[in-house]
Amino acid sequence: MQGTSARGYFGIGVEGVSKSANVGALLRTAHAFGASFCFTVGAGWDARAERLADTADTPAHVPLWRFAGVDALALPAGCVLVGIEILDGATELPSFRHPLSAAYVLGPERAGLSPALLARCRHVVRIPTKFSLNLAVAGALVLYDRLLQHGRFADRPVGSAAGAPVAVAEATGSPVRHGPPRFRRVVPDWAGGG
């Protein structure tokens, strides 16, 4: 499978999570979406149990930073911290414009992000669902939404053309990079050159 080129970079992390399977599934998902780094803040999970869910062995391929607490959290310069939380006043994910360089953070499913970490977030987004989702599923939805915004994809079709993508050149104004083969001298028989 070939990855798509996307602009910017991102990381994703958790605060105070103790469920090893959730951490493992989130790490695996982050790796699949091309995370530049992953991190934990005050999280106490069993790394051996986490590996049962992270079958891609993400820490061997993507840096995993462990911070003891919110005060110790350090991100790359220019990286915007985005909380993912069900809060009044949070921006709904479909309306959110993802920063070019971002670190997303999720809290434990029953308690959510701490007030200290929320205070450090420049943005807080919520997934518009009827109730809270599993941590790894919520992280996957946010990363997929980011990929849709910052990946290089054609616009979705509208109307009767449902299912067929709009040509990238039409959608972006970029020149088409592929076309029919060019032959400098002789057109081969297989191409109809006789």
N, C-alpha and C positions, 0 to 999 in steps of 0.2 A: 504494500500500500504506500502510495506516495503522499507525503504531507503537503499541505497548501502553504504558500508563503503568506505570512501575516506581518503586519506592521507592529512595532513596539515589542515589549516583553511583559510577562506577568509571572507572578508567583501566587501561591495559595497556601493558607494555613488555618490552624485551629487554635482556639483558646480553651483551656480547661477540659478538654475531652478525655474521657477515660476508656471509651469503648474501642478496643483495638481493631475490630473488624471495620468500624467506620473510618478510622484513620487510614487503615490499609487500602480500603476501597477508594478513598479520596486521593491518596498518593498515586495509586495506579491510574486513576482518571486524569489527574494533573499531568502525569507523564505522557499519557496518550494524547492529550491536547497540546503538548509542547511547552510545559511550564519551564521557566528558567530556574526556579527554585521553589522549595516548599519550606514551611516553618511551623513550629508549634510554640505556644505561649502557655506556660504553666500547665502543660498537659502531662498526665501520668498514665500512660498506657503501656502495655506489654509489647515490646518491639518484636518478640518472637511470635506472638499471636498475630500481630499486625501483618507479618509476612505471609500468613495464610490467605489473607484477602488481597495482598499486593503481590500477585503472581508475576508482575513485571520487574520486581526487585528495584523499585524506583530509587531508593537511596544510593544504589550503585551507579545510577545514571544522571540523577538530578540532585543538586545540593539540598540537604535537609538541615535547616538551622533550628536549634532548640534554644528557646529563651526561657529563663526561669520565671519571668514575670513581665508585666506590661512595661515597666520602667526599663527593662533590658532590651526590649524590642528595637532592633536597628534594621532599617531597610536601605537599599541603595539610594543615593542622592537622586531626587526628582521622582521617586516612586511614590505613587498616591495610594494611601491605605483606604480600602473600601470594605465596609462591614456588610455582611449579609444577615439580615435580621428582620423579623416581623415586628415592625414598629409603626405607630402612627407617624406620619410625616416622612417616612422613608420613600424614596423614589421607586416606583414600580419598575421591575426589570425591563419590560418591553419598551419603556420610555427613557431608559438610562443610556447615556452616551459614555461608553467605557473610556477611561483615560488611556493614553498610549502606553504608559508604563504604570502598572498597577499591581498591588498586592491585595488579594481578597482574603477575608478572614471570617470564619464561622465559629460560633460558640456551641456549647453542649446543647443537645436537643431540648432538655427540660428547663434549663436556666437561661440560655442565650448568652450574648456577649456581655462582659462586665461593663459597668458604667465607665471605668477607667479606660478601657479599650475603645469603647464607643466615642469617648472624648477625643481620642487620637485619630479617629476616622474622618477623612475629609468628606466622604460620601457614605450613605447607608442606603442599600437597596433591599427591596423585598420581592419575593416571587409571589405573584398574585394567585394564591391557592386558597382553598377553604380552610385548611389547617396546615400545621407544620409538616415539612417533609423530612425524610431521613437525611442526615448530614451529607453523606456522599452523593445522594441524588441532587440535593440543592446545589452542591458545588459543581456537579456535572452540568446542570442547567445554566448556571452563571457562565461557566467556561464555554459552553456551546454558544450562548448568546454573544459572548465576546468574539468568538471565532466568526460568527456571522457578520459582526460589525467591522472587524479589523482584518479578516481574511480577504482574499482577492477572489470574490465570487461574482458571477453575473447576478443581476436583479432577478427576483422571482417573477414568473409569468403572471399576467393579469387577464382575467376574462376567459375567453374560449381556448386560449393557448395553455390551459392548466397542464402542468406536467413537463412541459418543454422549457428548458432554460433559455433566456435571452442571450444572444451572443455577447461575449465579454466586451468586444470592441464597441458594440452598440451601447452597452450599459456604462462603460467607463470612458469611452472616447479614446481608448488606447488602440494603437495599431494592432491588427491581427498578427499573431506570431506564427501561425500555421497556415498552410495553403497547399495548393497542388504542387507536386514535385517539379523542380526546374532541371531541365537537362541541357547541358551546354552544347552538346554536339548531336548525338543521335538519341531519339526517343526509343526505349526498349520495346520489344514486341508486347510484353505484358501490359504496357501502358497505352496500347493502341497505336503504336508508332509504325506498324506494318512491317 
